[in-house]
Amino acid sequence: MKLSHDLAGPGPSTVVLLHSGVCDRRMWDAQFSALAEAGHRVVRCDLRGFGETPIDAPHTHAEDVRDLLDHLGADRAAVVGSSFGGEVALEFAARHPERVAALALLGSGMPGMEPSAELRAWGDRERDLLIAGDLDAAVELNVDTWLGPEAGEEARALVRRAQRHIFEVQLPVPDEHGPVDPEVTRDELARIQAPALVAVGAHDLPDFRAVAAELTRLLPAARRLDLDWAGHLPALERPEETARLLTAFLAEALAPAAP
């Protein structure tokens, strides 16, 4: 399946933007434009079950990303992932390291991540609301949990619309059509050589600060960036600032090596 996507910018470097699990490709509006203006060929996509991409068969998100790059004729790309999109980016980099020029991970998840008691309790609360058929309350639980204190009403409205659509699309899907769980080991992650930015918000859940610490330790070329203003979704909380930090990182990471 070809993922629904937008493409902008002249290249020569390709940048792929992978959205969080509570949103879709619209979360990258500010960064999509800024990175294209900086001279990159930028693609943002909806993973299966999000935005405009349906679910119609068992799938692996990382292989869907590979197929999209093949469709676009991009042998290598810098991959930017937010939350769940960061987990997909890591799986893609572990499976296809030769195709990843750089990684930027914002509040990233991680393959094999074991949730804390706090995160499990949140998941139990969401499940109970969905079983009760209270989609409105389940949506608001996600909005309140995942957006930090600087998120404005526009960002909250976007996540509200996107998350409701995600529930409406994904809840009816039979288990046999769902995603295949990634099987990526710590050793495989430790072999990812691409320059990596690991950014995490001070207001994010402890799980994701722990993931940032682990990724900074595991990835050989990782640099951690702590955002004292951010919650879990910095791209929506301070869009322009996040665009600037991504532009600066990619300018450095993708610069031609000195002769």
MIDOSE-1310 file (N, C-alpha, C; in nm, 2 decimals, decimal comma, always signed):
residues 259
mkls	+0,08/-0,12/+0,00/+0,00/+0,00/+0,00/+0,09/+0,13/+0,00; +0,05/+0,22/-0,08/+0,12/+0,35/-0,08/+0,05/+0,44/+0,03; +0,13/+0,49/+0,12/+0,08/+0,57/+0,23/+0,03/+0,71/+0,17; -0,08/+0,76/+0,22/-0,12/+0,90/+0,19/-0,01/+0,99/+0,23
hdla	+0,03/+1,09/+0,15/+0,15/+1,17/+0,18/+0,14/+1,30/+0,11; +0,22/+1,40/+0,16/+0,25/+1,52/+0,09/+0,40/+1,54/+0,06; +0,43/+1,60/-0,04/+0,57/+1,62/-0,08/+0,60/+1,76/-0,12; +0,71/+1,82/-0,07/+0,74/+1,96/-0,10/+0,89/+1,97/-0,10
gpgp	+0,94/+2,07/-0,16/+1,09/+2,11/-0,15/+1,17/+2,05/-0,27; +1,28/+2,11/-0,29/+1,36/+2,08/-0,41/+1,46/+1,96/-0,39; +1,50/+1,93/-0,27/+1,61/+1,83/-0,24/+1,74/+1,91/-0,24; +1,85/+1,84/-0,25/+1,87/+1,70/-0,29/+1,84/+1,60/-0,17
stvv	+1,85/+1,64/-0,05/+1,83/+1,55/+0,06/+1,68/+1,53/+0,09; +1,64/+1,41/+0,12/+1,50/+1,37/+0,15/+1,48/+1,36/+0,30; +1,38/+1,42/+0,35/+1,34/+1,42/+0,50/+1,20/+1,36/+0,51; +1,19/+1,26/+0,59/+1,06/+1,19/+0,61/+1,01/+1,23/+0,75
llhs	+0,88/+1,27/+0,76/+0,82/+1,31/+0,89/+0,72/+1,21/+0,93; +0,74/+1,14/+1,05/+0,65/+1,04/+1,10/+0,58/+1,09/+1,22; +0,45/+1,09/+1,22/+0,36/+1,15/+1,32/+0,35/+1,06/+1,44; +0,30/+1,12/+1,55/+0,27/+1,05/+1,68/+0,15/+0,96/+1,66
gvcd	+0,13/+0,88/+1,77/+0,01/+0,79/+1,77/-0,12/+0,86/+1,80; -0,12/+0,99/+1,83/-0,25/+1,05/+1,86/-0,28/+1,16/+1,76; -0,21/+1,16/+1,65/-0,23/+1,26/+1,54/-0,21/+1,19/+1,41; -0,19/+1,28/+1,31/-0,16/+1,23/+1,17/-0,06/+1,33/+1,11
rrmw	-0,05/+1,33/+0,98/+0,06/+1,41/+0,92/+0,04/+1,56/+0,93; -0,08/+1,60/+0,97/-0,11/+1,74/+0,98/-0,03/+1,80/+1,10; +0,02/+1,72/+1,19/+0,09/+1,77/+1,31/+0,22/+1,84/+1,27; +0,26/+1,81/+1,14/+0,39/+1,87/+1,10/+0,38/+1,99/+1,01
daqf	+0,26/+2,06/+1,01/+0,24/+2,18/+0,92/+0,36/+2,27/+0,92; +0,40/+2,32/+1,04/+0,50/+2,42/+1,05/+0,64/+2,37/+1,01; +0,67/+2,25/+1,05/+0,80/+2,19/+1,02/+0,81/+2,15/+0,87; +0,70/+2,10/+0,82/+0,70/+2,06/+0,67/+0,73/+2,18/+0,59
sala	+0,67/+2,29/+0,61/+0,70/+2,41/+0,53/+0,84/+2,46/+0,55; +0,88/+2,47/+0,68/+1,02/+2,52/+0,71/+1,13/+2,44/+0,65; +1,12/+2,31/+0,66/+1,22/+2,22/+0,61/+1,23/+2,23/+0,45; +1,11/+2,24/+0,39/+1,11/+2,26/+0,25/+1,18/+2,39/+0,21
eagh	+1,15/+2,50/+0,28/+1,21/+2,63/+0,25/+1,36/+2,62/+0,28; +1,40/+2,53/+0,37/+1,55/+2,52/+0,39/+1,62/+2,44/+0,28; +1,54/+2,39/+0,18/+1,61/+2,32/+0,07/+1,59/+2,17/+0,07; +1,53/+2,11/+0,17/+1,51/+1,97/+0,17/+1,39/+1,93/+0,08
rvvr	+1,39/+1,81/+0,04/+1,28/+1,74/-0,02/+1,20/+1,67/+0,10; +1,09/+1,72/+0,13/+1,02/+1,68/+0,26/+0,90/+1,60/+0,22; +0,88/+1,48/+0,29/+0,76/+1,40/+0,27/+0,70/+1,38/+0,41; +0,57/+1,40/+0,43/+0,50/+1,37/+0,55/+0,39/+1,27/+0,51
cdlr	+0,37/+1,17/+0,59/+0,28/+1,06/+0,55/+0,19/+1,03/+0,67; +0,07/+0,97/+0,63/-0,01/+0,91/+0,73/+0,01/+0,76/+0,73; +0,06/+0,71/+0,85/+0,07/+0,56/+0,86/-0,06/+0,49/+0,85; -0,06/+0,36/+0,84/-0,19/+0,29/+0,82/-0,27/+0,31/+0,95
gfge	-0,40/+0,34/+0,93/-0,49/+0,36/+1,04/-0,50/+0,50/+1,09; -0,43/+0,59/+1,03/-0,42/+0,73/+1,07/-0,45/+0,82/+0,95; -0,51/+0,94/+0,97/-0,54/+1,03/+0,87/-0,61/+0,97/+0,75; -0,55/+0,98/+0,63/-0,62/+0,94/+0,51/-0,57/+0,80/+0,46
tpid	-0,49/+0,73/+0,54/-0,45/+0,59/+0,51/-0,53/+0,49/+0,58; -0,61/+0,40/+0,51/-0,69/+0,30/+0,58/-0,60/+0,18/+0,62; -0,66/+0,09/+0,70/-0,60/-0,04/+0,73/-0,68/-0,14/+0,65; -0,61/-0,23/+0,57/-0,68/-0,33/+0,49/-0,61/-0,46/+0,50
apht	-0,50/-0,47/+0,57/-0,42/-0,60/+0,57/-0,32/-0,59/+0,69; -0,27/-0,71/+0,73/-0,16/-0,70/+0,83/-0,04/-0,62/+0,77; +0,03/-0,55/+0,85/+0,14/-0,46/+0,80/+0,24/-0,44/+0,90; +0,35/-0,39/+0,85/+0,46/-0,34/+0,94/+0,49/-0,20/+0,90
haed	+0,47/-0,11/+0,99/+0,48/+0,04/+0,96/+0,62/+0,07/+0,90; +0,73/+0,01/+0,95/+0,86/+0,04/+0,90/+0,87/+0,00/+0,75; +0,81/-0,11/+0,72/+0,82/-0,15/+0,58/+0,73/-0,07/+0,49; +0,62/-0,02/+0,54/+0,54/+0,08/+0,47/+0,62/+0,20/+0,43
vrdl	+0,70/+0,25/+0,53/+0,79/+0,37/+0,51/+0,89/+0,33/+0,40; +0,95/+0,22/+0,41/+1,04/+0,17/+0,30/+0,98/+0,18/+0,16; +0,85/+0,12/+0,16/+0,78/+0,12/+0,03/+0,75/+0,26/-0,02; +0,72/+0,35/+0,07/+0,70/+0,49/+0,02/+0,82/+0,55/-0,03
ldhl	+0,94/+0,53/+0,04/+1,06/+0,58/-0,02/+1,10/+0,52/-0,15; +1,07/+0,39/-0,17/+1,09/+0,33/-0,30/+1,01/+0,40/-0,41; +0,88/+0,42/-0,37/+0,79/+0,49/-0,46/+0,84/+0,63/-0,50; +0,90/+0,70/-0,41/+0,95/+0,83/-0,43/+1,09/+0,83/-0,50
gadr	+1,15/+0,72/-0,51/+1,29/+0,71/-0,57/+1,39/+0,76/-0,47; +1,37/+0,75/-0,34/+1,47/+0,80/-0,24/+1,54/+0,68/-0,18; +1,67/+0,67/-0,22/+1,76/+0,57/-0,16/+1,79/+0,59/-0,02; +1,80/+0,71/+0,03/+1,83/+0,74/+0,17/+1,75/+0,86/+0,21
aavv	+1,73/+0,87/+0,34/+1,65/+0,99/+0,39/+1,69/+1,01/+0,54; +1,67/+1,13/+0,58/+1,67/+1,17/+0,72/+1,53/+1,14/+0,77; +1,52/+1,08/+0,88/+1,39/+1,04/+0,94/+1,36/+1,11/+1,07; +1,25/+1,18/+1,07/+1,21/+1,25/+1,19/+1,08/+1,19/+1,25
gssf	+1,09/+1,15/+1,37/+0,97/+1,08/+1,43/+0,93/+1,14/+1,56; +0,80/+1,15/+1,58/+0,74/+1,20/+1,71/+0,67/+1,09/+1,78; +0,71/+1,06/+1,90/+0,65/+0,96/+1,99/+0,64/+0,82/+1,92; +0,52/+0,77/+1,88/+0,51/+0,65/+1,81/+0,59/+0,65/+1,68
ggev	+0,59/+0,77/+1,61/+0,66/+0,78/+1,49/+0,81/+0,77/+1,51; +0,86/+0,80/+1,63/+1,00/+0,78/+1,66/+1,03/+0,63/+1,67; +0,94/+0,55/+1,73/+0,95/+0,41/+1,74/+0,96/+0,35/+1,60; +0,87/+0,39/+1,51/+0,87/+0,34/+1,37/+1,01/+0,38/+1,31
alef	+1,05/+0,50/+1,33/+1,18/+0,55/+1,27/+1,30/+0,46/+1,32; +1,30/+0,42/+1,45/+1,40/+0,33/+1,50/+1,40/+0,19/+1,44; +1,28/+0,14/+1,42/+1,26/+0,01/+1,36/+1,31/+0,02/+1,21; +1,28/+0,12/+1,14/+1,32/+0,14/+1,00/+1,47/+0,15/+1,00
aarh	+1,53/+0,22/+1,09/+1,68/+0,24/+1,09/+1,75/+0,11/+1,13; +1,69/+0,03/+1,22/+1,75/-0,10/+1,25/+1,74/-0,20/+1,14; +1,63/-0,19/+1,06/+1,61/-0,29/+0,95/+1,68/-0,25/+0,83; +1,69/-0,12/+0,81/+1,75/-0,06/+0,68/+1,85/+0,05/+0,71
perv	+1,96/+0,02/+0,78/+2,05/+0,13/+0,83/+2,11/+0,20/+0,71; +2,13/+0,13/+0,60/+2,19/+0,20/+0,48/+2,11/+0,31/+0,42; +1,98/+0,31/+0,46/+1,88/+0,40/+0,40/+1,86/+0,53/+0,49; +1,92/+0,53/+0,60/+1,90/+0,64/+0,70/+2,02/+0,73/+0,71
aala	+2,00/+0,85/+0,67/+2,11/+0,95/+0,68/+2,12/+1,02/+0,81; +2,01/+1,03/+0,88/+2,00/+1,10/+1,01/+1,87/+1,06/+1,08; +1,87/+1,07/+1,21/+1,75/+1,05/+1,29/+1,72/+1,16/+1,38; +1,60/+1,21/+1,38/+1,56/+1,31/+1,48/+1,44/+1,25/+1,56
llgs	+1,45/+1,23/+1,69/+1,35/+1,16/+1,76/+1,29/+1,26/+1,87; +1,16/+1,29/+1,87/+1,10/+1,38/+1,96/+1,01/+1,31/+2,05; +1,04/+1,30/+2,18/+0,95/+1,23/+2,27/+0,93/+1,09/+2,22; +1,03/+1,02/+2,18/+1,02/+0,90/+2,10/+0,98/+0,78/+2,19
gmpg	+0,90/+0,69/+2,13/+0,89/+0,56/+2,19/+1,01/+0,48/+2,15; +1,00/+0,35/+2,18/+1,12/+0,26/+2,16/+1,07/+0,12/+2,15; +1,11/+0,04/+2,05/+1,07/-0,10/+2,04/+1,10/-0,17/+2,17; +1,01/-0,25/+2,22/+1,03/-0,33/+2,34/+1,02/-0,25/+2,47
meps	+0,97/-0,13/+2,46/+0,96/-0,04/+2,58/+0,85/-0,10/+2,67; +0,89/-0,12/+2,80/+0,80/-0,17/+2,90/+0,73/-0,05/+2,97; +0,60/-0,03/+2,97/+0,54/+0,08/+3,03/+0,55/+0,08/+3,18; +0,56/+0,20/+3,24/+0,55/+0,22/+3,38/+0,41/+0,19/+3,43
aelr	+0,40/+0,19/+3,57/+0,27/+0,17/+3,63/+0,18/+0,29/+3,59; +0,24/+0,41/+3,58/+0,16/+0,53/+3,55/+0,11/+0,52/+3,41; +0,19/+0,47/+3,31/+0,15/+0,46/+3,17/+0,05/+0,35/+3,16; +0,06/+0,24/+3,23/-0,03/+0,13/+3,23/-0,17/+0,18/+3,28
awgd	-0,17/+0,26/+3,39/-0,29/+0,31/+3,44/-0,36/+0,40/+3,34; -0,29/+0,48/+3,27/-0,35/+0,56/+3,16/-0,41/+0,47/+3,06; -0,34/+0,37/+3,02/-0,39/+0,27/+2,92/-0,52/+0,20/+2,96; -0,52/+0,17/+3,09/-0,64/+0,10/+3,15/-0,76/+0,20/+3,15
rerd	-0,73/+0,32/+3,18/-0,84/+0,42/+3,18/-0,90/+0,45/+3,04; -0,81/+0,46/+2,94/-0,85/+0,47/+2,80/-0,93/+0,35/+2,76; -0,89/+0,23/+2,79/-0,96/+0,11/+2,75/-1,10/+0,11/+2,81; -1,11/+0,14/+2,94/-1,24/+0,14/+3,01/-1,34/+0,24/+2,94
llia	-1,29/+0,35/+2,91/-1,37/+0,45/+2,84/-1,42/+0,40/+2,70; -1,33/+0,34/+2,63/-1,37/+0,29/+2,50/-1,47/+0,17/+2,51; -1,45/+0,09/+2,61/-1,54/-0,02/+2,63/-1,68/+0,03/+2,66; -1,68/+0,14/+2,74/-1,81/+0,20/+2,78/-1,87/+0,28/+2,66
gdld	-1,80/+0,29/+2,55/-1,85/+0,37/+2,44/-1,84/+0,52/+2,45; -1,76/+0,57/+2,55/-1,74/+0,71/+2,57/-1,62/+0,76/+2,49; -1,64/+0,78/+2,36/-1,53/+0,82/+2,28/-1,49/+0,97/+2,31; -1,58/+1,05/+2,35/-1,55/+1,19/+2,38/-1,45/+1,20/+2,50
aave	-1,48/+1,12/+2,60/-1,40/+1,12/+2,72/-1,26/+1,06/+2,69; -1,26/+0,95/+2,61/-1,13/+0,89/+2,57/-1,04/+0,99/+2,49; -1,11/+1,07/+2,40/-1,04/+1,17/+2,32/-0,98/+1,27/+2,42; -1,06/+1,32/+2,51/-1,01/+1,43/+2,60/-0,90/+1,38/+2,69
lnvd	-0,91/+1,25/+2,73/-0,80/+1,19/+2,81/-0,67/+1,20/+2,73; -0,67/+1,17/+2,60/-0,55/+1,18/+2,52/-0,50/+1,32/+2,50; -0,59/+1,41/+2,48/-0,56/+1,56/+2,46/-0,49/+1,61/+2,59; -0,55/+1,58/+2,71/-0,49/+1,63/+2,83/-0,36/+1,56/+2,87
twlg	-0,34/+1,43/+2,83/-0,22/+1,36/+2,87/-0,10/+1,40/+2,78; -0,12/+1,42/+2,65/-0,01/+1,42/+2,56/+0,03/+1,56/+2,52; -0,05/+1,66/+2,55/-0,01/+1,80/+2,51/+0,04/+1,87/+2,64; +0,16/+1,94/+2,62/+0,22/+2,01/+2,74/+0,15/+2,14/+2,77
peag	+0,21/+2,21/+2,87/+0,14/+2,33/+2,91/+0,14/+2,45/+2,81; +0,23/+2,44/+2,71/+0,23/+2,55/+2,62/+0,15/+2,53/+2,49; +0,08/+2,42/+2,49/+0,00/+2,39/+2,37/-0,13/+2,48/+2,37; -0,15/+2,55/+2,26/-0,27/+2,63/+2,24/-0,39/+2,56/+2,20
eear	-0,50/+2,63/+2,19/-0,63/+2,57/+2,16/-0,62/+2,51/+2,01; -0,55/+2,57/+1,92/-0,54/+2,52/+1,79/-0,48/+2,38/+1,79; -0,37/+2,36/+1,87/-0,31/+2,23/+1,88/-0,40/+2,13/+1,94; -0,47/+2,17/+2,05/-0,56/+2,08/+2,12/-0,68/+2,04/+2,02
alvr	-0,72/+2,13/+1,94/-0,83/+2,10/+1,85/-0,79/+2,00/+1,74; -0,66/+2,02/+1,70/-0,61/+1,93/+1,60/-0,60/+1,78/+1,65; -0,54/+1,77/+1,77/-0,53/+1,64/+1,83/-0,67/+1,58/+1,86; -0,76/+1,66/+1,90/-0,90/+1,62/+1,93/-0,96/+1,56/+1,80
raqr	-0,95/+1,63/+1,69/-1,00/+1,58/+1,57/-0,93/+1,45/+1,52; -0,80/+1,45/+1,53/-0,72/+1,34/+1,48/-0,74/+1,22/+1,56; -0,74/+1,23/+1,69/-0,76/+1,12/+1,78/-0,90/+1,05/+1,77; -1,00/+1,13/+1,75/-1,13/+1,08/+1,73/-1,14/+1,00/+1,60
hife	-1,08/+1,05/+1,50/-1,07/+0,98/+1,37/-1,00/+0,85/+1,38; -0,89/+0,85/+1,46/-0,81/+0,73/+1,48/-0,89/+0,62/+1,55; -0,97/+0,66/+1,65/-1,06/+0,56/+1,72/-1,16/+0,51/+1,62; -1,22/+0,60/+1,54/-1,32/+0,55/+1,45/-1,27/+0,46/+1,34
vqlp	-1,14/+0,48/+1,30/-1,09/+0,39/+1,20/-1,03/+0,26/+1,25; -0,96/+0,27/+1,37/-0,89/+0,15/+1,42/-0,98/+0,06/+1,50; -1,07/+0,11/+1,58/-1,15/+0,02/+1,67/-1,22/-0,09/+1,59; -1,28/-0,07/+1,47/-1,35/-0,18/+1,41/-1,26/-0,28/+1,34
vpde	-1,13/-0,25/+1,33/-1,04/-0,34/+1,25/-1,01/-0,47/+1,32; -1,04/-0,58/+1,26/-1,01/-0,71/+1,32/-0,86/-0,72/+1,35; -0,83/-0,80/+1,46/-0,69/-0,81/+1,50/-0,60/-0,86/+1,39; -0,65/-0,95/+1,31/-0,56/-1,01/+1,20/-0,52/-0,90/+1,10
hgpv	-0,58/-0,79/+1,09/-0,54/-0,68/+1,00/-0,45/-0,57/+1,07; -0,42/-0,59/+1,19/-0,35/-0,49/+1,27/-0,20/-0,49/+1,23; -0,12/-0,40/+1,29/+0,02/-0,40/+1,27/+0,09/-0,52/+1,34; +0,20/-0,56/+1,27/+0,29/-0,66/+1,33/+0,38/-0,59/+1,43
dpev	+0,39/-0,64/+1,55/+0,47/-0,58/+1,65/+0,62/-0,59/+1,61; +0,69/-0,48/+1,62/+0,83/-0,48/+1,58/+0,91/-0,56/+1,68; +1,01/-0,63/+1,62/+1,10/-0,71/+1,70/+1,24/-0,66/+1,68; +1,28/-0,56/+1,75/+1,41/-0,49/+1,74/+1,48/-0,50/+1,87
trde	+1,60/-0,56/+1,87/+1,67/-0,58/+2,00/+1,76/-0,46/+2,03; +1,80/-0,45/+2,15/+1,89/-0,34/+2,19/+2,02/-0,35/+2,11; +2,07/-0,47/+2,08/+2,19/-0,48/+2,00/+2,17/-0,43/+1,86; +2,05/-0,45/+1,80/+2,02/-0,39/+1,67/+2,02/-0,24/+1,68
lari	+1,96/-0,18/+1,78/+1,96/-0,04/+1,79/+2,10/+0,02/+1,81; +2,19/-0,05/+1,88/+2,32/-0,01/+1,91/+2,41/-0,01/+1,78; +2,36/-0,07/+1,67/+2,43/-0,07/+1,55/+2,39/+0,04/+1,45; +2,30/+0,12/+1,49/+2,25/+0,23/+1,41/+2,36/+0,34/+1,42
qapa	+2,42/+0,37/+1,31/+2,54/+0,46/+1,30/+2,50/+0,61/+1,26; +2,37/+0,63/+1,22/+2,34/+0,76/+1,17/+2,34/+0,86/+1,28; +2,38/+0,99/+1,25/+2,37/+1,09/+1,36/+2,22/+1,10/+1,41; +2,21/+1,11/+1,54/+2,07/+1,11/+1,60/+2,05/+1,22/+1,70
lvav	+1,94/+1,29/+1,69/+1,90/+1,39/+1,79/+1,79/+1,33/+1,87; +1,81/+1,32/+2,00/+1,71/+1,26/+2,09/+1,66/+1,38/+2,18; +1,54/+1,43/+2,14/+1,48/+1,54/+2,22/+1,37/+1,49/+2,31; +1,36/+1,55/+2,43/+1,26/+1,51/+2,52/+1,21/+1,63/+2,60
gahd	+1,08/+1,63/+2,64/+1,03/+1,74/+2,71/+1,04/+1,72/+2,86; +1,06/+1,83/+2,93/+1,06/+1,82/+3,08/+0,93/+1,79/+3,14; +0,82/+1,82/+3,06/+0,68/+1,79/+3,11/+0,63/+1,66/+3,06; +0,71/+1,58/+2,99/+0,66/+1,46/+2,93/+0,65/+1,35/+3,05
lpdf	+0,59/+1,24/+3,02/+0,58/+1,13/+3,11/+0,72/+1,07/+3,14; +0,74/+1,02/+3,26/+0,87/+0,97/+3,29/+0,92/+0,86/+3,20; +0,83/+0,78/+3,14/+0,86/+0,68/+3,05/+0,95/+0,73/+2,93; +0,91/+0,85/+2,88/+0,98/+0,90/+2,76/+1,11/+0,97/+2,80
rava	+1,12/+1,01/+2,92/+1,25/+1,06/+2,96/+1,35/+0,95/+2,98; +1,29/+0,83/+3,03/+1,37/+0,71/+3,04/+1,42/+0,66/+2,91; +1,33/+0,66/+2,81/+1,36/+0,62/+2,67/+1,47/+0,71/+2,62; +1,46/+0,84/+2,64/+1,56/+0,93/+2,59/+1,70/+0,90/+2,65
aelt	+1,70/+0,87/+2,77/+1,83/+0,83/+2,84/+1,88/+0,70/+2,78; +1,80/+0,60/+2,76/+1,84/+0,48/+2,70/+1,89/+0,49/+2,56; +1,82/+0,57/+2,48/+1,86/+0,59/+2,34/+1,99/+0,66/+2,33; +2,01/+0,76/+2,42/+2,13/+0,84/+2,42/+2,25/+0,74/+2,45
rllp	+2,22/+0,65/+2,53/+2,33/+0,55/+2,57/+2,35/+0,45/+2,46; +2,24/+0,40/+2,39/+2,26/+0,30/+2,29/+2,31/+0,34/+2,16; +2,25/+0,45/+2,11/+2,29/+0,50/+1,97/+2,42/+0,56/+1,97; +2,51/+0,51/+1,89/+2,65/+0,55/+1,89/+2,67/+0,70/+1,86
aarr	+2,59/+0,76/+1,77/+2,60/+0,90/+1,73/+2,49/+0,98/+1,78; +2,44/+0,95/+1,90/+2,32/+1,03/+1,95/+2,36/+1,15/+2,04; +2,28/+1,25/+2,03/+2,30/+1,37/+2,11/+2,16/+1,40/+2,17; +2,16/+1,41/+2,31/+2,03/+1,44/+2,38/+2,01/+1,59/+2,39
ldld	+1,88/+1,63/+2,37/+1,84/+1,77/+2,39/+1,72/+1,77/+2,48; +1,73/+1,83/+2,60/+1,62/+1,84/+2,69/+1,55/+1,98/+2,67; +1,42/+1,97/+2,65/+1,34/+2,09/+2,62/+1,26/+2,12/+2,75; +1,30/+2,23/+2,82/+1,24/+2,26/+2,95/+1,10/+2,31/+2,94
wagh	+1,06/+2,34/+2,82/+0,92/+2,39/+2,80/+0,82/+2,29/+2,75; +0,87/+2,17/+2,71/+0,79/+2,08/+2,63/+0,72/+1,97/+2,71; +0,61/+1,93/+2,66/+0,55/+1,81/+2,70/+0,58/+1,70/+2,61; +0,49/+1,62/+2,56/+0,52/+1,51/+2,47/+0,52/+1,54/+2,32
lpal	+0,46/+1,65/+2,28/+0,45/+1,68/+2,14/+0,50/+1,82/+2,11; +0,63/+1,84/+2,12/+0,69/+1,97/+2,09/+0,66/+2,03/+1,96; +0,64/+1,95/+1,86/+0,61/+2,00/+1,72/+0,48/+2,08/+1,72; +0,39/+2,04/+1,81/+0,26/+2,12/+1,82/+0,26/+2,22/+1,93
erpe	+0,35/+2,21/+2,03/+0,35/+2,30/+2,14/+0,42/+2,43/+2,11; +0,54/+2,42/+2,05/+0,61/+2,54/+1,99/+0,65/+2,50/+1,85; +0,56/+2,52/+1,76/+0,59/+2,47/+1,62/+0,71/+2,54/+1,56; +0,72/+2,67/+1,57/+0,83/+2,74/+1,50/+0,97/+2,71/+1,57
etar	+0,97/+2,70/+1,70/+1,10/+2,66/+1,77/+1,14/+2,52/+1,73; +1,04/+2,43/+1,72/+1,08/+2,29/+1,68/+1,13/+2,29/+1,54; +1,07/+2,37/+1,45/+1,11/+2,37/+1,31/+1,26/+2,42/+1,31; +1,29/+2,52/+1,39/+1,43/+2,58/+1,39/+1,53/+2,47/+1,44
llta	+1,49/+2,40/+1,55/+1,59/+2,30/+1,60/+1,61/+2,18/+1,50; +1,50/+2,14/+1,43/+1,52/+2,04/+1,33/+1,60/+2,09/+1,21; +1,57/+2,21/+1,17/+1,65/+2,27/+1,06/+1,80/+2,27/+1,09; +1,83/+2,32/+1,21/+1,97/+2,33/+1,25/+2,03/+2,19/+1,26
flae	+1,96/+2,10/+1,32/+2,02/+1,96/+1,33/+2,05/+1,90/+1,20; +1,95/+1,91/+1,11/+1,97/+1,85/+0,97/+2,08/+1,92/+0,89; +2,09/+2,05/+0,91/+2,20/+2,12/+0,84/+2,33/+2,06/+0,88; +2,35/+2,03/+1,01/+2,47/+1,98/+1,06/+2,49/+1,83/+1,02
alap	+2,38/+1,75/+1,04/+2,39/+1,61/+1,02/+2,41/+1,57/+0,87; +2,35/+1,65/+0,78/+2,35/+1,62/+0,64/+2,46/+1,69/+0,56; +2,54/+1,77/+0,63/+2,65/+1,85/+0,56/+2,75/+1,75/+0,50; +2,80/+1,78/+0,38/+2,90/+1,70/+0,32/+3,02/+1,69/+0,41
aap	+3,08/+1,57/+0,41/+3,20/+1,55/+0,49/+3,32/+1,63/+0,43; +3,40/+1,69/+0,52/+3,52/+1,77/+0,47/+3,61/+1,67/+0,40; +3,68/+1,72/+0,29/+3,77/+1,64/+0,22/+3,89/+1,61/+0,30
